[in-house]
Amino acid sequence: MLSIVLGLAGSTTSFFILIWAYFFSNAKTSSGRRPSSSELKAHRGDIQLPSTYSYGTVRKYPKARVRDWVVEIVCFIGYFFKSRSLNGWRAYKTWLYGENYIFNFMVPGIHLKPRVVVSPLRAHGRALDLNYLADWKSTSETIDVINCASFDYSGFGELEEGAAPGLLECLQTVPHMEERGTEIITREAAIAGASFLGSKYCHFTSSGYTLNLVGLPAMTNVALAAHPGKRVIILQDASNHNSMYVGGFVSKGAKSIRFKHNSVSQLEDKLREYSDGNTHIIVAIEGNYSMEGGLPPLPAMLELKRQFGFQLYVDEAHSFFSIGHSGRGVIEHYNDLGYNLSWQDVDCYAITLSKSAGNIGGMLVCNDRAIYDAIKARDVEMQATGGDGCLPTVVKLRMMQIWGKNLLLSRRMAILRQHTVFILENLHRAGLVVHSDYLSPIIVVITISATNCALFGTECTRLGLACTWAGPPATEAWRSVGRLCINALLSREDVENVVRIVVKAAVNIGVASQDCLKRIENLRYDFEVDKSDQAALEAENDVVNREVHKVLKLQQEQNARDGLTGASLLRIPQQVLAEGAQVVAQQGIGSSSARLFWGTQVAHVKLEDRLGSMIPALKHICQDPHGMMLTDARNATVSTLSAIMTPPKNKRACNIVLLPRPRDKASGRALEEATMSNKASPRVVILHYDESLGISSTDLELMTSVARKAPSVFVTTYVRACDPATGKHADLDDLFKSLKAFPSRAGIPSSKVSGFQVMFDESRTFGTYGKRKLGLLDHLATASTEDFLARHVASLGGKDKVRFIYVGSLHHAFGLQGGFVVTDKLFTKILQWTCRAFIFTTAPMPFNVHMAHLCIDRLCGERTAEEGYTVLGDGGRVIREVAESEKMLSAKRRDSAVLARAGADDVRQMIARAELRKKQLEAIPASTANSSDTEDGDTTERDYLSEKNNNLLLNRKPSTANANHKPGRRMSVADMVDLLGLEP
């Protein structure tokens, strides 16, 4: 009853404050009208012609007004009560610094309308229309949106004609992420990548976030080796991506120092300060800053480089395939404007492949052999400490396809420039505050507050536009923005509608006046695609696809000569690979967006739901266990551990972190990086333990001195299920007994201990150990009772006093990409904000996630292959309907294309050939047609004709005619095309 009264009181108070805020902040000017957008905001973005535009301008953002403060407070109160009503009026017990703000504001505020994508976002997309994420299984409503949300700027997330067969064959015939059996493809892809950027060396990494965790430490190691005794300073732009800062933090022997965003003068001051003859300086910048839509003043920075002799590291995550006449990034962009910059001016390029390339992973490109060798050595170190292996082979093959299509690249970039200029200029003309550099496909609309930022995104979605937004912690407190990521595949009507929807949304949420709508009433986009080179483009496409397929064939032949066949070649079961290939054929390879934006697809929420129910023992110690999927296994462990090693929310409390003592330098490197990723705090005490939580007397004295001053203490413990050095498995009975006795051993009263956090790392045992191969925890539960762990947790105070975080690796288990975390569902929502490797990275590949789901279900013995790529409930029906409608649309386009290209005589010959092929198919006995795969993994011609493998044709389109054909029925054009394996 009390909670209801408090809720009504809070709602009433919020209502009256809102009314006051409305009248207070909408006072009229002396002329009797409402203030215009330009009058409300003193610093408005300038849009100039390319010839006069000053790239790299230090921008001044609008300041928060009283109205913004009031609305933010009111919304915080509303979100607080919304959070309580959704999760029960009893508050979720938050422990660490920032968790209260995240749980009560960020989670309910930013998740106003959760986005679960049904069909991938290309020019358009379809998402489930949800109010709450838990409704994804049962909803039957969807919403169609124009895509300005994914980072697929040049549209390569959508496979070109003829690209899919080679990729499907690659996925099913060569190793997925192993080095052995993919050497030829890796070598040719690396040569193509380096050549594309006019450089000598190229090295691939398994994820874009990992890219900077390899590149910056490698450059630091080279500097320390070349200049013994010198210190290394990494000067970082204040707006650099989080992964660049983490890469700087984990660069042992280097110190990261910020300079003001795009400020050449402040950079020069820093260079003068540290250029003392005893310092090696590395300057790290981005090619396109995604939170500002701004480019760096690269020509001016290169002048400073010639003067001071520092090394330059450029992260081209959002500039690769987005600027420059052929998509080669920021160097080409400035050369297009008349500068004369060289590729050799930059010492190392970090290229992300998960954005505009529509894939996953990244590559480091350089000209210095020493840097290249250091990059490889650093990557080997990361793989040895829980990394994800090589970049998926199918991604390397896909990149070779794109790099070879220069005509297509030039056309896409020309279209992207036209779309960008039109949208940017018309939003500015309408009166919106936009802060973006000319020709940058990231257009930023200033919303000031985090609340407006969330409302802008939700309103755009309601009006039919998918966009992204950015607020704290990605931006400063009062610098939240809505972001439009322009896509080259948009049509003329799409581009016009983007402008109209954005202006309408800005007006609806109150960041623009009604006059803005009047200024775009006669909006018209005169745009036509120049198809004069269409024949040459199609010829180039066919040649490149054939050449890339030859590389695949060379790899297959080499594997056959080396005796790599069947299980010795492919770790993943053939049936699982077949379903993965089906997803690639339907959706492409990558998601091209972060999970909290538009990167969450049905495959992701399905797997995370499955992870929560995978190990029954977790149900007894976690409140509604739920999973969280991450792109890289090592990052999943390191970033999650870093997230729970922060200070408590009580400013006087302390967090005692217990880590296993490393037996050698390599085994402790990952844990050391988790420690280095956080800012040092006197309220976080990090200790190393031996067996049975044995701690040295010196460490014990240090901990006791800190704990005595603190009113409360949290104990965070990291435990490996299997010691990588000895292979010995953890003794959980001994662990919990030691944890229970730990406070008394340390001289801490038990009343002071507010909670225990136990992170249990099963990266080396999940998928390989135990009767069901689900890891040590499941094995112990099977050998004892399901609630054995619950008894141990009860000895520490029960669920309310213990957070249990379970971590596993999909790569070590199945040879797939990624890692995962399982814990309380509500705590998972917090980790989605505090775990950097989740919030700041692109979503895992949907086909990889789907294959992981299948592998887990095979271990649990609960899933059949016939379920395919669908979900249960009404949500599954919606997805099937979408797939069927897309299939019908594709068939209609294909029919018209075939008939348009074929004359009357050709059609008659086609019918005759199809009829002959039909008789051949009908002559094959059903038992033979449905035969299973051979032991060595090879597939026979008759297997292709079976119903089961019908959609897995490698060099031909999937045949539906055999399944749909009935004797005596006249064949359609689609039947003929399928039977003959034609490419329209």
Residue pairs with C-beta under 8 A, 6 or more apart in sequence:
3 84
3 89
7 81
7 84
7 85
7 89
10 77
10 80
10 81
11 78
11 81
13 77
14 74
14 77
14 78
17 70
17 73
17 74
18 71
18 74
20 70
21 67
21 70
21 71
21 74
24 66
24 67
24 70
25 65
25 66
25 67
25 70
26 34
26 67
28 34
28 35
29 35
29 39
34 513
35 513
36 431
36 513
36 515
37 44
37 431
37 432
37 433
37 511
37 512
37 513
37 516
38 44
38 431
40 62
40 65
41 62
41 433
41 446
42 62
42 63
43 59
43 60
43 61
43 62
44 433
45 59
45 428
45 433
45 434
45 435
45 436
45 446
46 57
47 424
47 425
47 428
47 434
47 438
48 54
48 438
49 438
50 337
50 438
50 439
53 437
53 438
55 294
55 295
55 296
55 297
55 334
55 437
56 262
56 264
56 294
56 295
56 296
56 297
56 298
56 300
57 262
57 294
58 260
58 261
58 262
58 263
59 292
59 294
59 435
61 435
61 446
61 448
61 478
61 479
62 433
62 446
62 448
63 478
64 448
64 449
64 478
68 448
68 449
68 452
68 478
71 449
71 451
71 452
72 449
72 450
72 451
75 109
75 451
76 104
76 105
79 104
79 105
79 108
79 109
80 104
80 105
82 108
83 103
83 104
83 107
83 108
84 91
86 108
86 132
87 826
92 103
92 826
93 755
93 800
94 100
94 103
94 649
94 830
95 648
95 649
95 714
95 754
95 755
95 757
95 803
96 644
96 646
96 647
96 648
96 649
96 655
96 714
96 834
97 646
97 647
97 648
97 649
98 646
98 649
98 834
99 649
99 830
99 834
100 649
102 829
102 830
102 833
102 834
103 826
103 829
103 830
105 450
106 833
107 829
107 830
107 833
109 450
109 451
109 454
110 450
110 454
110 471
110 596
111 133
112 454
112 455
112 457
112 458
113 129
113 130
113 131
113 458
113 461
113 462
114 130
114 131
114 132
114 133
114 600
115 127
115 130
115 461
115 466
115 597
115 598
115 600
116 127
116 128
116 130
116 133
116 136
116 600
116 601
116 602
116 605
117 125
117 126
117 127
117 591
117 598
117 599
117 600
117 601
117 602
118 125
118 126
118 127
118 128
118 142
118 601
118 602
118 878
118 879
118 882
119 125
119 126
119 587
119 882
119 886
120 157
120 158
120 587
120 588
120 591
120 601
120 846
121 145
121 147
121 149
121 150
121 152
121 157
121 466
121 592
121 593
121 598
122 147
122 152
122 155
122 157
122 158
122 487
122 489
123 146
123 147
123 155
123 487
123 489
123 490
123 491
123 494
124 144
124 145
124 146
124 147
124 494
125 144
125 145
125 147
125 466
125 598
126 142
126 143
126 144
126 145
126 882
127 142
127 143
127 145
127 466
127 598
128 135
128 136
128 139
128 141
128 142
128 143
128 602
128 875
128 878
129 139
129 141
129 142
129 143
130 136
130 139
133 605
136 602
136 605
136 871
136 875
137 871
137 872
137 873
137 874
137 875
138 873
138 874
138 875
139 874
139 875
139 878
140 874
140 875
140 877
140 878
141 878
142 878
142 882
143 461
143 464
144 464
145 461
145 464
145 465
145 466
146 464
146 465
146 466
146 490
146 494
146 497
146 498
146 501
147 466
147 487
147 489
147 490
147 598
148 465
148 466
148 467
148 484
148 485
148 486
148 487
148 498
149 466
149 467
149 468
149 485
149 593
149 597
149 598
150 157
150 466
150 485
150 487
150 591
150 592
150 593
150 598
150 599
151 290
151 318
151 354
151 355
151 356
151 485
151 592
151 593
151 842
152 158
152 355
152 356
152 358
152 485
152 487
152 590
152 592
152 593
153 318
153 321
153 322
153 355
153 356
153 416
153 441
153 485
153 486
153 487
153 488
154 321
154 322
154 327
154 356
154 357
154 409
154 412
154 413
154 416
154 488
155 358
155 412
155 487
155 488
155 489
156 321
156 356
156 357
156 358
156 402
156 412
157 358
157 588
157 589
157 590
157 592
158 358
158 489
158 588
159 167
159 588
160 401
160 405
160 408
160 541
161 541
161 983
162 541
162 542
162 545
162 983
163 398
163 401
163 545
164 584
164 585
165 549
165 953
165 954
165 955
165 956
165 957
166 397
166 401
166 545
166 548
166 549
166 552
167 394
167 397
167 398
167 584
167 589
168 581
168 584
168 585
168 952
168 954
169 549
169 552
169 954
169 955
170 185
170 393
170 394
170 397
170 552
171 393
171 394
171 577
171 580
171 581
171 584
171 847
172 574
172 577
172 578
172 581
172 952
172 954
173 552
173 556
173 954
174 181
174 182
174 185
174 393
174 552
174 555
174 556
174 559
174 569
175 181
175 182
175 393
175 569
175 570
175 571
175 815
176 392
176 393
176 394
176 570
176 571
176 572
176 577
176 815
176 816
177 206
177 388
177 389
177 390
177 391
177 392
177 393
177 811
177 815
177 816
177 817
178 389
178 390
178 571
178 815
179 186
179 389
179 390
180 564
181 555
181 559
181 562
181 564
181 569
182 390
182 393
182 396
182 555
183 555
183 558
184 551
184 554
184 555
184 558
185 393
185 396
185 397
185 551
185 552
185 555
186 204
186 390
186 393
186 396
188 400
188 551
189 202
189 204
189 396
189 397
189 399
189 400
190 201
190 202
190 203
190 204
190 363
191 202
192 399
192 400
192 403
192 404
193 202
193 204
193 351
193 363
193 365
193 399
193 403
194 200
194 201
194 202
194 365
196 328
196 403
197 328
197 329
197 343
197 349
197 351
197 365
198 343
198 344
199 343
199 344
199 349
199 365
199 366
199 367
200 366
200 367
200 369
200 372
201 365
201 366
201 367
201 368
201 369
201 371
201 372
202 363
202 364
202 365
203 214
203 363
203 364
203 372
203 375
203 376
203 379
204 361
204 362
204 363
204 390
204 391
204 396
205 211
205 214
205 361
205 362
205 363
205 364
205 379
205 391
206 360
206 361
206 387
206 388
206 389
206 390
206 391
206 392
206 631
206 632
206 817
207 354
207 360
207 361
207 362
207 388
207 631
207 632
207 635
207 817
207 841
207 842
208 243
208 317
208 352
208 353
208 354
208 355
208 360
208 361
208 362
208 841
208 842
209 243
209 631
209 632
209 635
209 836
209 837
209 840
209 841
210 362
210 382
210 387
210 388
210 632
210 634
210 635
211 243
211 315
211 350
211 351
211 352
211 362
211 363
211 364
212 241
212 243
212 244
212 246
212 247
212 315
212 350
213 243
213 246
213 247
213 250
213 382
213 635
213 673
214 247
214 364
214 375
214 378
214 379
214 382
215 247
215 313
215 348
215 350
215 364
215 375
216 234
216 244
216 247
216 248
216 251
216 254
216 282
216 284
216 313
217 247
217 250
217 251
217 252
217 254
217 378
218 364
218 371
218 374
218 375
218 377
218 378
219 251
219 282
219 311
219 313
219 347
219 348
219 371
219 374
220 232
220 234
220 251
220 252
220 253
220 254
220 282
221 253
221 374
221 377
221 378
222 368
222 370
222 371
222 374
223 230
223 232
223 254
223 280
223 282
223 311
224 230
224 232
224 253
225 370
225 374
226 280
226 370
227 280
229 278
230 278
230 279
230 280
231 253
231 255
231 278
231 279
231 280
232 251
232 253
232 254
232 255
232 279
232 280
232 281
232 282
233 254
233 255
233 257
233 274
233 279
233 280
233 281
233 282
234 248
234 251
234 254
234 255
234 256
234 257
234 281
234 282
234 283
234 284
235 257
235 258
235 259
235 267
235 270
235 271
235 274
235 281
235 282
235 283
235 284
235 310
236 244
236 245
236 248
236 256
236 257
236 258
236 259
236 284
237 258
237 259
237 261
237 262
237 284
237 285
237 286
237 289
237 296
238 258
238 259
238 260
238 261
239 261
239 262
239 286
239 289
239 291
239 292
240 284
240 285
240 286
240 315
241 286
241 290
241 315
241 317
241 840
242 474
242 836
242 840
243 836
243 840
243 841
244 284
244 286
244 315
245 256
246 677
246 836
248 254
248 256
248 284
249 256
249 676
249 677
250 673
250 676
250 677
252 676
254 282
257 270
257 274
259 266
259 267
259 270
260 266
261 289
261 292
262 294
262 296
262 297
264 297
264 300
264 301
264 304
267 283
267 301
267 304
268 304
271 281
271 304
271 308
271 310
274 281
275 281
275 308
280 311
281 308
281 310
281 311
282 310
282 311
282 312
282 313
283 301
283 305
283 310
283 311
283 312
283 313
284 313
284 314
284 315
285 296
285 298
285 301
285 312
285 313
285 314
285 315
286 296
286 314
286 315
286 316
286 317
286 318
286 319
287 295
287 296
287 314
287 315
287 316
287 317
287 318
287 319
287 320
287 323
287 329
287 330
288 294
288 295
288 316
288 317
288 318
288 319
288 322
288 323
288 330
288 440
288 442
289 295
289 296
289 318
290 317
290 318
290 442
290 470
290 483
291 444
291 470
291 474
291 475
291 481
291 483
292 435
292 436
292 442
292 444
293 435
293 436
293 437
293 440
293 442
293 443
293 444
293 483
294 435
294 436
294 437
294 440
295 319
295 323
295 330
295 333
295 437
295 440
296 330
298 330
298 331
298 334
298 341
299 334
299 339
299 341
301 312
302 312
302 341
302 345
304 310
305 312
305 345
311 347
311 348
312 345
312 346
312 347
312 348
313 346
313 347
313 348
313 350
314 330
314 346
314 348
314 349
314 350
315 350
315 352
316 329
316 330
316 349
316 350
316 351
316 352
317 350
317 351
317 352
317 355
317 362
318 352
318 355
318 356
318 442
319 329
319 330
319 333
320 327
320 328
320 329
320 351
320 352
320 355
320 356
320 357
321 327
321 355
321 356
321 357
321 402
321 409
321 413
322 355
322 356
322 416
322 440
322 441
322 442
323 329
323 330
323 332
323 333
323 413
323 439
323 440
323 441
324 330
324 331
324 332
324 333
324 335
324 336
324 413
325 332
325 336
325 410
325 413
325 414
326 332
326 406
326 409
326 410
326 413
327 356
327 409
327 412
327 413
329 349
329 351
331 341
331 342
331 343
331 345
331 346
333 439
334 341
335 341
343 367
344 367
347 366
347 367
347 368
347 371
348 364
348 365
348 366
348 368
348 371
349 364
349 365
349 366
350 362
350 364
351 362
351 363
351 364
351 365
352 361
352 362
352 842
353 359
353 360
353 361
353 362
353 363
353 391
353 395
353 399
353 590
354 360
354 361
354 362
354 590
354 591
354 592
354 841
354 842
355 592
355 842
356 592
357 398
357 399
357 402
357 590
358 398
358 588
358 589
358 590
358 592
359 395
359 398
359 399
359 589
359 590
359 845
360 391
360 392
360 395
360 589
360 590
360 631
360 817
360 842
360 844
360 845
360 848
361 391
361 392
361 395
363 391
364 375
366 372
366 375
379 387
381 666
381 669
382 634
383 389
384 666
385 634
385 666
385 667
385 669
385 670
386 633
386 634
386 637
386 670
386 763
386 809
386 812
387 632
387 633
387 634
387 811
388 631
388 632
388 633
388 634
388 809
388 811
388 817
388 818
388 819
389 811
389 815
389 817
392 817
392 845
392 848
394 584
394 589
395 589
397 548
397 551
397 552
398 589
400 548
400 551
401 544
401 545
401 548
402 409
404 540
404 543
404 544
404 547
404 548
405 540
405 541
405 544
406 540
407 533
407 536
407 537
407 540
408 537
408 540
408 541
411 529
411 530
411 533
411 537
412 488
413 488
414 530
415 488
415 529
416 441
416 486
416 487
416 488
417 439
418 527
419 441
419 486
419 487
419 488
419 490
419 495
419 527
420 439
420 440
420 441
420 443
420 486
421 438
421 439
422 495
422 499
422 525
422 527
423 443
423 484
423 486
423 495
423 498
423 499
424 434
424 436
424 438
424 443
426 499
426 520
426 523
427 434
427 443
427 445
427 499
427 502
427 503
428 434
429 519
429 520
430 499
430 503
430 512
430 516
430 517
430 519
430 520
431 512
431 513
431 515
431 516
431 519
432 445
432 502
432 503
432 506
432 511
432 512
432 516
433 445
433 446
433 511
434 443
434 444
434 445
434 446
435 444
435 446
435 481
436 442
436 443
436 444
441 485
441 486
442 483
442 484
442 485
442 486
443 483
443 484
443 486
444 481
444 482
444 483
444 484
445 456
445 481
445 482
445 483
445 484
445 502
445 506
445 511
446 481
446 511
447 453
447 455
447 456
447 469
447 480
447 481
447 482
447 509
447 511
448 478
448 479
448 480
448 511
449 478
449 480
450 471
450 472
450 480
452 480
452 509
452 510
452 511
453 469
453 470
453 471
453 480
453 481
453 482
454 469
454 471
455 509
456 467
456 469
456 482
456 505
456 506
456 509
456 511
457 467
457 468
457 469
457 482
459 505
459 508
459 509
460 466
460 467
460 482
460 501
460 502
460 505
461 467
463 501
463 504
463 505
464 497
464 501
465 497
465 498
465 501
465 502
465 505
466 598
467 482
467 483
467 484
467 485
467 502
468 482
468 483
468 485
468 593
468 594
468 597
468 598
469 480
469 481
469 482
469 483
469 597
470 480
470 481
470 483
471 480
471 481
472 480
473 833
474 840
475 481
482 502
482 505
484 498
484 502
490 498
492 525
492 527
492 528
495 525
495 527
496 523
496 524
496 525
499 520
499 523
500 520
500 523
503 512
503 516
503 517
503 520
504 517
506 512
506 516
507 513
507 514
507 516
507 517
559 565
559 569
565 936
565 937
565 938
566 935
566 936
566 937
567 937
569 937
570 577
570 937
571 814
571 815
572 580
572 814
572 815
572 816
572 851
572 855
573 855
573 858
574 933
574 937
575 854
575 865
576 851
576 854
576 855
576 858
577 851
578 949
578 952
579 850
579 851
579 854
579 865
579 868
579 869
580 847
580 848
580 850
580 851
581 847
581 952
582 868
582 869
582 951
582 952
583 603
583 846
583 847
583 850
583 869
584 847
585 951
585 958
586 869
586 883
586 886
587 601
587 846
587 847
589 845
589 847
590 842
590 845
591 599
591 601
591 842
591 843
591 844
591 845
591 846
592 599
592 842
593 599
593 842
593 843
594 839
594 840
594 841
594 842
594 843
595 604
595 832
595 838
595 839
595 843
596 832
596 839
599 842
599 843
600 843
601 843
601 846
601 849
602 871
602 875
602 879
603 846
603 847
603 849
603 850
603 853
603 869
604 629
604 843
604 844
604 846
604 849
606 853
606 871
607 627
607 629
607 820
607 849
607 850
607 852
607 853
607 856
608 626
608 627
608 628
608 629
608 820
609 626
609 627
610 627
610 853
610 856
610 857
611 626
611 627
611 629
611 820
611 822
611 856
612 618
612 624
612 625
612 626
612 627
612 822
612 825
613 619
613 625
614 627
614 774
614 822
614 856
614 860
615 774
615 775
615 777
615 778
615 781
615 806
615 822
616 778
616 781
616 786
617 777
617 778
617 780
617 781
617 786
617 787
617 788
617 789
617 790
618 625
618 777
618 789
618 804
618 806
618 822
619 625
619 786
620 786
620 787
620 789
620 790
620 793
621 789
621 790
621 793
621 799
621 802
621 804
622 799
622 804
622 822
622 823
622 824
623 799
623 824
623 825
623 826
624 824
624 825
624 826
625 822
625 823
625 824
625 825
626 822
626 823
626 824
626 825
626 828
627 820
627 821
627 822
627 828
628 820
628 821
628 822
628 823
628 828
628 831
628 832
628 835
628 838
629 818
629 820
629 844
629 849
630 636
630 639
630 818
630 819
630 820
630 821
630 835
630 837
630 838
630 841
630 844
631 817
631 818
631 837
631 841
631 842
631 843
631 844
632 817
632 818
632 819
632 837
632 841
633 763
633 808
633 809
633 810
633 811
633 812
633 818
633 819
634 670
634 819
635 819
635 837
635 841
636 807
636 809
636 818
636 819
636 820
636 821
636 837
637 670
637 674
637 761
637 763
637 807
637 819
638 670
638 671
638 673
638 674
638 677
638 837
639 674
639 677
639 835
639 836
639 837
639 838
640 759
640 805
640 807
640 821
640 831
640 835
640 837
641 671
641 674
641 718
641 759
642 674
642 675
642 677
642 678
642 835
642 836
643 831
643 834
643 835
643 836
644 716
644 757
644 759
644 803
644 805
645 655
645 657
645 674
645 675
645 678
645 684
645 686
645 716
646 655
646 678
646 681
646 684
646 834
647 653
647 654
647 655
647 681
647 683
647 684
648 654
648 655
648 683
648 712
648 714
648 754
650 711
650 712
651 683
652 683
652 709
652 710
652 711
652 712
653 683
653 710
653 711
653 712
653 713
653 714
653 754
654 683
654 684
654 685
654 706
654 707
654 710
654 713
654 714
655 683
655 684
655 685
655 713
655 714
655 716
656 685
656 687
656 703
656 706
656 707
656 713
656 714
656 715
656 716
656 746
657 684
657 685
657 686
657 687
657 716
657 717
657 718
658 687
658 688
658 689
658 693
658 695
658 715
658 716
658 717
658 718
659 671
659 675
659 686
659 687
659 688
659 689
659 718
660 671
660 688
660 689
660 718
660 719
660 720
660 723
661 668
661 688
661 689
661 690
662 668
662 669
662 671
662 672
662 688
663 723
663 725
663 726
664 725
667 724
667 725
671 718
675 686
677 836
678 684
682 706
683 706
683 710
685 702
685 703
685 706
685 707
687 695
687 699
687 700
687 702
687 703
688 695
688 696
688 699
689 695
691 734
692 734
692 738
693 717
693 735
693 738
693 739
693 742
695 703
700 745
700 746
703 746
704 746
704 747
704 748
707 713
707 746
707 747
707 748
707 752
708 747
708 748
710 752
711 752
712 752
712 753
712 754
713 743
713 748
713 752
713 753
713 754
714 753
714 754
714 755
714 756
714 757
715 739
715 742
715 743
715 753
715 755
715 756
715 757
716 756
716 757
716 759
717 735
717 739
717 756
717 757
717 758
717 759
718 759
718 761
719 730
719 735
719 758
719 759
719 760
719 761
720 730
720 761
720 764
721 729
721 730
721 760
721 761
721 762
721 763
721 764
721 765
721 766
721 769
721 775
721 776
721 777
722 728
722 729
722 730
722 764
722 765
722 769
722 776
723 729
723 730
724 764
729 765
729 769
729 776
730 760
730 776
732 777
732 780
732 789
732 792
733 792
735 758
736 792
736 793
736 795
736 796
739 756
739 758
739 796
740 795
740 796
743 749
743 750
743 752
743 753
744 750
754 801
755 797
755 801
755 802
755 803
756 796
756 797
756 801
756 802
756 803
757 802
757 803
757 805
758 802
758 803
758 804
758 805
759 805
759 807
760 777
760 804
760 805
760 806
760 807
761 807
762 775
762 776
762 777
762 806
762 807
762 808
762 809
763 807
763 808
763 809
763 812
763 819
764 809
764 812
765 775
765 776
766 774
766 775
766 808
766 809
766 812
766 813
767 773
767 774
767 775
767 808
767 809
767 810
767 812
767 813
767 814
767 855
767 859
768 812
768 813
769 775
769 776
769 779
770 776
770 778
770 779
770 782
771 779
771 782
772 778
772 779
772 782
772 859
772 860
772 861
773 813
773 859
774 859
774 860
775 808
777 789
777 806
780 788
780 789
781 788
781 789
789 804
793 799
793 802
793 804
796 802
803 823
803 824
803 827
804 823
805 821
805 822
805 823
805 827
806 821
806 822
806 823
807 819
807 820
807 821
807 822
808 819
808 820
808 822
809 818
809 819
810 816
810 817
810 818
810 819
810 820
810 852
810 855
811 817
811 818
811 819
813 855
814 851
814 852
814 855
816 848
816 851
816 852
816 855
817 844
817 845
817 848
818 844
818 848
818 849
818 852
821 828
821 831
821 835
823 831
831 838
832 838
832 839
833 839
850 869
854 863
857 863
870 876
870 879
870 880
871 879
891 974
893 984
894 973
894 974
894 977
894 984
895 972
895 973
895 974
895 977
897 984
898 973
898 976
898 977
898 982
898 984
899 907
899 973
901 984
902 910
910 976
910 980
911 971
911 976
913 976
913 980
914 971
914 975
914 976
914 979
914 980
915 971
917 979
917 980
918 961
918 965
918 971
918 979
921 945
921 962
921 965
921 979
922 967
924 942
924 945
928 942
929 942
929 945
929 946
929 947
930 946
930 947
930 948
931 940
931 942
931 943
931 946
932 943
933 939
933 943
934 940
939 949
939 952
943 949
944 950
944 952
944 953
944 959
945 959
945 962
947 962
947 963
950 958
950 959
950 960
950 962
950 963
951 958
952 958
953 959
953 981
955 981
956 981
957 977
957 978
957 981
957 982
957 983
958 978
959 978
959 979
959 981
960 974
960 978
961 971
961 974
961 975
961 976
961 978
961 979
962 978
962 979
964 975
965 971
965 975
971 979
976 982
977 984
